[in-house]
Amino acid sequence: MALVRAGGALAVVGWVIAFVPIAGAEMQRLDESALAEISGQSGISVEVELGMTADRISYLDDGKAVQLEGFRVGSAEDPEGRAYHLIMVDIGDDAALNLDYLIEDRRIEFGDVRLAGAPGLSMGGVFFDHNLQGEFSLRSDGAHGGGGYTFDSAYTMTGGRLGYRTNGNEVFLDGITMNVEALGVTLDVVDDVLQLRAPRVVGSWEVGAVRFSGNPLNHGVSTDSGTGTLLPSYGGFAGHYDLTSATDIQAGGRNGQGLRIDNQTEIHSASFLYKDDGNVLALRDMTGHYGINDLRFDVTTDWQGRESLGLTLGALEGELFIGGIEMGAAGKSLGQVNARFVVGDSVFNNERYGNAVYLQGGGNADAGAQGLRLATEWSLKSADLSYSEDGNRVIFSGLQSWGRGDMTVDVTREEVRNGTQFYDGLRIGFEGIRAGYRLNGLRIGSDDAQLQGGTELLLALGIYPAYEFELDGQLTLGPGGAQGEGITVNSDIRISNGRAAIIAAPYDEGNGEISQQGLWISELDYDGHLRGMTVDVNGEGLSIVKGEAWSSMDVGNLRVGDKLSGASFGRFVLQKYERDSSMLLSPGGAGTVCAGGVGASELACESTGGIWEERGGEGMTVTIKQILARAVSDDKKNAFVWETGRKLDANGVPANGTGTRLVLNDIYTGDGVDADGNGLNDNSFGIQTDLAIDVYQTRVVKKQSGADSQGVIGNRGDEKIMDPSAPAGYRYVPDPGETELVNRPLGFAVQANSRFKELSINNIDLVHPSGGAETLVYGVKMQNFDIRANLTATPIP
């Protein structure tokens, strides 16, 4: 079982005994032949073939237990085999304990993780395969003197796999390699706190592929046991890091026994790469810091009294800077991103939210006995997200988010179980989540710039400036994109009692929180489905192809002013049905632009009254193609309904279907030709929209003479010029010179071009509550539209 060769370091025998034991096995004496091989060398070598099993390992906390079942340490390649260990031990001249170690073909796994108070529910299994080679040195004296320890560690890991398994299906990181060096790490006990200080930890890592298996006969292997082919891949990852960290650990959970962790980490440099069939999406030149305050671990119950492993957070603050976001074959950059955030307890809509995750066994009820349920609560007090390109910066200021509800995690295969349709991949379920977020506005140029509107420009990307909702449904991330590696998405989402802003004023203008005013879609019910949507990184950028998508958005009231009590335009219903719609995000914004005029050159542009702008090489271009398909059922069609004059029910609430409705039924796009000769209008062009997003200077003129809202005086037509020496930070100039033109105000600039070949409406009906439907128009066709816009959001003084 084990072979020990030793020199004169008998003091480490106790350590060897602690390292070697095998649960359920019998310790054996070394025989005479082994003892005869002992030499008089100065160290000790331990060679072990380790196989260890345990039916159950339990962690107890206030009389409650987390149970790790089916525990095994052994060979990764042979379920019955053992892992090879070679440890060379030496005591140095400075009395340091020095270890050189080699570990080959080792798997550590738990078949199930359960909570003793929740019988029959399992969180699923975890396995970790690896080879390790490294060095470890331990010496006395820590950061506070002789009572602690200092250690150095360096190792290389190869052949790694880290997997999660439920109901015979698994997702795992395959082909993990890692190099880590941590020198001068200290460990001390100060009062009742265990202090771990790492002055510098550097490392690099790579994941060859993230793989999925829906075959129960496969377990922790890269190829399918039946076909021998590589398991499908989501793509791979790689990165590096260089950081400094300080961690305090002490006893005591949120309630009684448990564990508390506090941490401060400084990120000196880092990178993150996502690889898809040789194409790379890269986050480079990352720096930042974060502080974790009062993170507690307990075996406890959640807010519904369910047995849980609870992780509750006091506060988290930090900042992350990404120096470049690169994608596409040329490796061009979108620009830079900075995020500053404060996570902590807050009150939203008169309800207090904290930050906690309660881990429970059992995922989706129909998916099987194994799975993970996360009773989750979060409160993002404040975050500022900034985007910079070509030296210009826009800040999405005052982001807040909150929510509470259940999330489930299962690894599923495509099948119908207990009447529920499942798909291949990692399934994330949403059950009874009540959540929301809101943005306060934009700031251009600097953190102390004037707060302004412009967040509505994000609507083209499907992002509302503010949104509150109740969420149920699922999102399944499957392996493989449109071709080869990538991600396939199948989802079913239901949103109820929603309130989303199309245009929103700030919720805090500097004097405390106020009711956020705007244009709201309220009393919103949304039902959306995606089938076969693929996400890939290709030579141009990030490509998203929807496959088949259908949805229904029922807006009870389109309100102006307050989201709850504002005046209503009535009810709107929008149904959408798309096939093979797509979106491509690629680096590079608008480039050269003729703003306010027409012309392909600076001279031609200025001759029409335009301004020739060279917006630089960074920025973002979003290319959207919407293929509106012809109706195939009442659920799968494109239609629009406007209803007014609804009657009130017994509770004084307008009743849907009781008013007069204008219905645009079966809206679809077409190419205007039948190129393939199948007798139908082709539909491959759709509605195409190109959005070029930049941060750039723009011309702003005064609309009327006199003082503006900031008290700055100017005449109608004067141009706004930024001037830090002016009391308001700007002044009005009737005829700015070249030195003043370079100080035009920055704005969040979006250049848009939308076009289609043919857009058809099958019929337009007017539906009276008592007279029924009357068709106003039989068939509408609009052809060859090309609409261009150049919008820049700047403050309005």
N, C-alpha and C positions, 0 to 999 in steps of 0.2 A: 504493500500500500504506500509506504513512504520510505525514502532512503535519506539518511542524514550523515553528512561528513563534517566533522568538527575539529577545530583547533582549540587553542586555550581560551575560549570565550564561553565558559560554562554558565556565566551569569545570564545568558540569553535563553537557557533551556526553558524557562517559564514562558517566554514569548513564543517559542516554537510549539509548546504544548497548546497554547491558546490559539495558535494559527491552524493547527492540523486537525482538530476534532471533527468527526463526521457524525451528524445526527443519525441515531439508529444503528450505528456501526460500533464495533468493538475495538478498543485501543489494544495494540499488540506491542510486545517488547521487540526491540531490534535483536535479530539472531546473531550468533557468533560471527558468521561470515561478514555481516554488515559492520559489526564492531571492529573487526580486523582491519577494515579499510580506513579507520580514523587515522589521520596524519597529524603532525605537529605544526600545521600551518596556523596563521594568526587570525583566521576568521572561521565562519561557519557557513556551510551551504545546505539549504533545505530543498530537496527535490520531492514534489508531492504530485500524485495523481488524485485529484480531489473529486469525490462524488458525495453530495450532501442532499438529503431530502428531509422534509418535515411536513406532517399533515397540516399543521396550523401553527402560526406565530401570532400572538395577540399583544396588542398595546392597550393598557388599561388606563382610564382617565375618569376619576370620580365614579368608579364602579361601572363605567361603560367601556366597551371594547371595540377596537378595529381589529379584524381578523384577516391575516394573510394566509390563504389556504393553497395547498398544492405547491409549497415552496420547494425549489430545486436549484442546486448548483452542480453543474457538470458540463459535459461536452455539448457544444452547439451543433455539431455534425451528427453525433450518435446519441439518441435519447437515452441509451443505456450506458453510455461511456462517461469518462471522467475528464476533467480539465487538467491540463498540465501546468504546474507551478514550479519555478526555480527561483529561490530567494537566497541571495548571498549577503551575509551579515558580517559587519566588521565594526569594531570599536576604534575610533580614531585617537590620535594623540591628544586631541582636545576633549576627549571623553564623549564625543558625539557618536550616536548610533547611526551607522550608514548602511543603507539597504540598496542593493541592485536587484531588480526583479524582472522576471520574464513570465508572462501568463499567456498561454495559448489555448485556443479553442474552448473558451469558457462561456457558458450561458447561465444567467441568473434570471429566474422567472417565478411569478406567482400565477397560479391558475385562476384564482378568484380573490377578490377583495370584498369583504363583507363587514357589515356592522352587526354586532351581536344582538342589538335591540330591534333589528329589522330582518327577521328570518325569511328566507326564500328570495331575497333581493341581492343581486351581485353587481359589483361595479365593472366586472370583466377582468381579463387577465393582461399581464404585462410581461414582456421578455426583453432581455438585453444580452446580445452576443458581442464578444470583443476579444481582441488580442492586445496585450499591454506589454510595453518594455519601458523601464524607467529607472530613476534613481530617487532616493528619499533619504534625507539627513535630518536627524533630530538631536538637539542639544539643549541643555538646561539654560535658564535665564531667558525671560521673555522681555516684553517692552517695559516692565516695571521691576526688573531685577530677578533675583534667584527663585522666586516662586513660580515662574512660568516657563515656557518653552519657546524655542525658535526652530523653525524647520524650513528646509528648501526642498522643492519637489519639481521634477521634470519628467515628462513621460510622452510617449507616442502610442496612440491607439490606432489599430488597423482592423479591417474586416468587421466593422461594427454593424449591428442591427438593433434598432429600438422599436418595438412593436406594441400595438394595442389590439386585443382580440375579444370579440363578443360573438357568441352563438356560432362559432366555427368560422367566422369571417375576420380578416385582420387588415390593418393598415400599418405599414412599418417603414422606417427610415432604413435604407439599404446602402451598404458600401460606405459606412462612416469612417473617416480618418480624422485624426485630431492630434495636434502638437500643443503642449501646454508647458509653460515654465512659470513657477511662482517661487521667488527667492526672498528670504528674510521675513517670512510670515511668522507672526508671534501669536502665542496663545497664553492668556493670563486669566486668573480669577481675581476680580476686584470686587470686594464685598461679596454680593451674591450674583454677580454678573460675569459670565464667560465672555471675554473680549478676544475677538479674532481680528487681527490687523494684517492686511496684505498690501505692502507698499507698492508692489507692481506685479500684475499678472498679465502675461502676454500669451497669445495662442492663435492658432489658425485651425480651421475645420472645413470639412467638405462632406456632403451627403450625395452619393452617386445618383440615387433615385429614391423617390417616395413611392412605394409599391402597394398595390391592393390585391388581395386574394379573396375570392368568394367560394373557394373550394375547401371544405372542412378537412380534407386530407393534407392540405398544405399547412405547414406551421414553421415560420421562420426560415423559409427557403426563397431563393430568388427566382426559381423556375417552377412552373406548374408540374406537379407530380405525374399528371396524366399525359400531357403533351410534350413536356420538356422545354417549352418556350418560356422566354422571360415573362414574368408577370407584368401587367400594364403599369405604366409609370405616370405620376403627376409632374415629373420633372425633378431636377436636383437643386441643391443649394450649396453655397460656399461662403466663407467670410473669414474675418480676422478681428482681433480685439486687443487692446492695450488699456488696462484700467487699474485704478487704485480703489481699494475697498476697505471699509471698517464695519464690522458686524458685532453686535451685542446680543447674547442669548441668555435668557434667564427663565426660571421656572415660574409658572402661573399663567393660566389661560384667562379668557374673558370671564369665566365663571369657575372658580375653584382651580383644580389642577389643569395643567396644560403647558404651553410653551409660548414665550414672547420673543420676537425678533425685531431688532432695530438695525438699520443699515444705511450707510452713506457710501455712494459709489461715484467716482469721477471717471468718465470715459475719455481717455486721451486720444484714441483713434479707433475706428472700427469700420467695417464694410459688410455689406450683405448682397449676395448675388443669387438670383433665381435663374436657372438654366433650363431651357426648353429646346431640345433637338439642336443644341449648339448655339442657339440664340440666347442673349443674356439681358436681363433687366437688373441693373446694378444701382445700389445705393452706396455712394462712395464718400470718403472724407467725413465720416460721422464723428461728432464729438458731443459731449454733454455731461449731465450729472443728474442724479436723482437721490432722494432721501425717503426711506421707508420708516415711518414712525408707528410703533405699537401695532405690529402685526401679530395676532394671536392664533394659536392652533388649539382647538378643543374637540373632544368627542362630546357632542351636545345635541340639541334639537334646534330646528329652524323655527321661523315665525308661525308655522302651522303645527309645531310639535312633532315633526318627523325626525327620526334618528339620523344624525349627520356627523360628518367630520367637518367642523366649522373653521373657516379661515376668515377672520374679521380684521379690518384695517382701520387704524386710527386716522392716518393721513399719509399722503404721498405727494411730493412736490418735485419738479424737475424741469429739465430743458434738454431738447435734442435738436442738433443741427445736422442737416444732411447737405454736404457740400456739392453734390451732383447726383442727379437722377438720370442715368443713361439707358438708352434702349435703341434697338435697331442695329443694322449691320455696320453703320458708320460710327456707332458709339457716341452719337450726339447727345447733348445734355438738355433736359427740359428746363433746368435751372436749379435753384437751391430752395430748401424747405427748412423752416425752423418752427418748433413747437415748444411752448411753455405751458405748463399745466399745474393745477392745484386740485388734488382729489381729497375730499373730506366731507363730513356731515354737513348737509344743507337742507333748507326748506324750499320746496317748490310746490306751488298751488296749495299752500297751507298744509303741506304734508312733509314730514321729515324723512329724509333718505340718508342711509349710510352706505358703507362699502363692505360687502361680505359675500362669500361663496360657501354654500353648504353642500358638500359632496355626499351623494346618496346612491345606493344601489338601485338598479332598475332604470333603464332608459324608457323608450317608447313602449307602452303597454303591449302592443301587438308584435314588437320586434323579436321577442324572446326573453329568456330568463336573465340574460346578462345585458348590461348597459350602464350608463352613467347618467345620473340626474343632478343638475346643478341648480339649487334654489339660489337665485342671484339677486343682489341689490347693489345699485351703484349710484354715486353722486359725484359728478364732475363739477366742482365749484366754479372753475374758470379755466379757460385755455385760450391762448392766442396762437393762431396758425398763420405763418407768413410764407409768402412765395416770392422769390426774387429771381429775376432774369436780366441779364446784361446790366447788372448793377442797380436795377430799379426794383422796388419792393412794394408789395401790397399785403396788408395784415387783415385777416379775417378775425375780428376782435370780439372778445366776450362770448366765446362758445361755452355753453352750459349743457349738461345732459344728465338725465336721471331716469331711474326705472326700477322695476321689481317684478319678478316672476320666475318661472321655471324654464330651464333649457335642458334638453336631453341629448346625449351623444351615444350613437350606436354605429357599428360597422355592419352594413347590410348588403345583401345581394339582390338582384332584380327578381322579384317574386311578389305574389300576393299572399299575405299572411293575415289570417283572421279578418279578412275583408279590407285590409289596408295595402295599398300599392307601395312597394319599396323599390329602390334602385341601387345599382352597384356603387359603393363608395362610403364615405364618412358622412353619416346623416346627423344633422344638427336640427333638433326640434324645438319649437317655441310653444309654450303652453301658458296662457293667461298672463302674458307680459304687458304691463302698463308702463309706458315710457314716453320720453320726449326729449327734444333738444331745441336750442335757439341760438341765433347769432345776434350780437348787438349791432353790428355794422362793419363797415370797412374803414381802414385808415391807410392812407397812401404815403409812402416814403419813410415814415418814422413812427415810433410807438406813441408819440405825443401829438401826431397830426390830428386835424379836425375829424371827428367821427362823421361818417357820411353813409348814404345808401349805396346801392349797387349790387347787393347780394342777390337780387332777383336775376342777375345775369347768369347765375348758377343753375337756373331752371332748365337751360338747354341740356345740362348734364343730368337732369332728374333730381337735383338737390334743392329742397325747399329751404328758405331762410329760417323757418321755424316749423316744428312739427310735433304734435302730441297724438298718441295713438294707443290702441290695445291690439296686441299682436298674437296670432296663433298660426301654426303651419310648420313647414319643414323646408330645409335646404340641404340637398345631398350633393357633395363634391365627389365626383367620380374621376377615375384615372383616364388620361388620354384626351387630347384636344382634337382639333379638326383633322390633323394628321400627326401620327407619332405621339410624343409626349405632350402634356398639357393638362387642362382641367375640363371636365364636363359637368354641367350643372343641371339638375332637375329640381324644381321647387314648386311648392304650393303655399301661398301666403294669403292670410286673411287678416285685414285690418278693419277694426270697428271703432266707432266713436272718435274718429280722427278729426283733427283741426290742423290745417297746414296753411302757411302764409305763402301767397304768391308775391306780394310786396309787403315788407314789414319795416316799420320805424324802430328805432332803438328801444330796448326795454329799460335802459339806464343811460341818461344823457349826462351823468356826472353828479346828480343830486339825489341818488337813490332810485330804487326800482319803481317803475310806473307800468301801467297797463300798456301792453304792446299793441299799437294801432297798425292797421294795414288792410290788405285785401285778402280775405280768408276763404278757403273752402272748408266748411265746417259741417258737423253731423255727417262725417265722411265714412262710408263703408266701401272697402276695396277687396276684391277677390281676384288674385293673379296667379297664373300658372306658366311655368317654363319647362320645355322639354328639349333636351339635347343641346343646350347652350354650351358653346365651347369658348375657352379662354386660352390663348396662345401668345407667346412672344415670337415674333417673326422678324424678318429683315427690315421691316418698316417701323415696328413698334409693338404695342400691345393690342391684339386683335380679339374682339368679342363678337361672336356670331350667335344669334339667339336661337336658331332652329325654329321651333314652333312656340309661339307665345300668345296667350289670350288673357284678357282681364276685363273686369267691369268696375268702374268707379262711380259710385252713387253719392253725389254731393247734395246733402239735404238743404243747405243754404249757402249761397255765395254772398258773403257778408263784406261790408265796407265799414272800417272803424274797429270796434272791439270784436274779438273772435267769438264771444258768447252772445252779445246783444246788439251788434251792428246791424244796420239796415240791410235787408236781403234783396238780391236780384231774383230769387226763386231757387228752384231745384234744377240740378243738371245731372245727367247721366251720360257717361262716356264709356262706350265699349270699344275694345281694340282687339284685332286679330292680325297677327303678323307671322310671316314665314320667311326665314333666312334673312331677317334684318340684321344689320351689323354696325359695329362702332370700332374705329381704329384711333388709338391715341399714339401720336408720334411726336418726336421732338422738332422744335422749330416753330415759331409763331408766324406772323403775317409777313415778315421780311420788309420789303418796301411797300408803302401804302400811299395812295392819293386820297387824303381825308378831306371831305367836303367838296370834291370835284371829280373830274374824269380825266384820265390820261395815263399812259404807260411810261412816261418820262417826267422828270421834274419840270421841264419847261412846259410840256403839254398840260400837266396837272395845274400848275400855277396860272396858266392862261385861262383856265375855267374857274378860277377862284379857289382852287384847292390848295392843300398844304402837303408837300412831299415829305413823308416820314420814313426814316430808315430805322426800323424797330429792332434790329440786331438779329443774331443767329440763334439765340435761345428763345424760349417760349414753348407753347404747346399748341398743336393742331389736332382737332377732334373732327374726324370724318364720320358722319352718320348716314346710314342708308336705311330707310323705313319702307319695307315692302308690305303694303296694306292688302291683305288677301281678300278674295270674294268670300261672302258668307257661306258657311257649310252647315250652320245650325243657329239656334237662337243664342247660344252661349258663345259661339265662335263667329263673330262678325264685327265690323266696324260700324258704329252707329252713334248718334248724338241726340239727346233729348233735353229740351228746356221746358220746364213746367212752372206755371204761375197760377195764382188764384186758388190755391188749395184750401180746402175746408179744414177747420180746426176740430180735433177730436175732443173727448171729454176732459182731457188734461190741458187743453189749449195749445196742443202741438199740431202743426200742419200735417195732414194725412196725405201720404204719397198716393198718386193716382186719382185724386179728387179734383184736380185743376185742369186747365187747358194746356195741352202739350204740343210743341213743335218738334217733329221727329225727322231727322235726316237718317235714312235707313240704307244699310249696305253700301258703305263708302269704300272704294278700293282704287288702287293705282294700276296703271298699265303702261305698256310701251307704245301703244297705238298701232302695232303691227303683229302679224302672225308669222314670225320668221321660221318657226319650226313646223308649220303646216298642220297643226293638230286641230285647227278650227277655233282656237281660243286666242284672245289677245294675250301676248306675252307680258310677263310681269317680273322683270329683272332689274329695271332701273329704279323704280320706287320714287320716294322723296329723298333727295340727297342734300345734305346740309354740311357745309364746311365751316368750322369755327376756328379761327386763329386767335389765340389768347396771348396777350402781352401786357406788360406794365410799361407805359410810355407817357411822354409828355403830350399835352394836347392844348389846343387854343380854346380859351374860355373868355367870352365877352360879356360885358354888363348889359342887362336887358332894359334897365331904365336908369335915368339920372338920379343922383342923390346918394344918400347913405344906405349901405346894405345892412343886413341883420347884425353884422359885427361892428357897425359904425364907420366903415371905411367908405370914403366919398369918391365918386367917379361919375363919369357921364356915360350915357347910353352908347354902346359900341366900343368903349375902352376895353383893353385886354388886361386880364388878370396876370400879374407877374409875381412870383414868389420872392420875398425879401425878408430874410431872418431879422434884419434890423428894424423892420416896420412893427408897430405894436401888435397887429393882428397876424403878422407873418407874411403879409402880401400887400400889394398896392395896385392901383389901376393906372395903366399907361395908355395914352391915346395912340401913339405910334411907336411901338417898341423897336429898339435897335437890335443889332446882332447879339450884343452882350446880354440884353434883357430876354431875347427869345430863348436862350438856353436855360432860362429859369421859368419857363412855362410850367404850370402845375402838372404833376404826375397824375395818371388815372389808370383804372383797371380797364384795359382796352380789349374789345371783342370785335373782330371783323367776321361777318357772317355772310354766307351765300347759300340760299336754298333754291332748289329747282326740281321740277318734275316734268315728265313728258305728257302724262295724262292722269287726271284725277276724276273719278266718276262717283256720282251719287245715284243709286238705283231709283229712289223715290223720296219725295219730301211730303210728309203728311201733317195735317193739323187735326189733333184729336181733342174733341170736346167731351167733357165728363158725361153729358147725357146724349149727345148726338152721335158719338162714335167718331171714327176716323174718316177723313176726307183727304184724298190725294190732291195736293196743290200742284205739284210738278212731277211729271213722269220722266225721270232721267235727266241728269245734268252731267255734262262733260266739260272739263277745263283742261286746256292743252298748252304745253310749252311755256310754263311759267319759269322766270328767272328773277329772283329777288335778292338784292344786295343791300347790306347795312354795315355801317361802321360806327360802333357805339363805344363811348368812353365815359366811365363813371368818375366824376370828380365832385368835391363838396360844392353845395349851393349856398353861398353866403347870404 
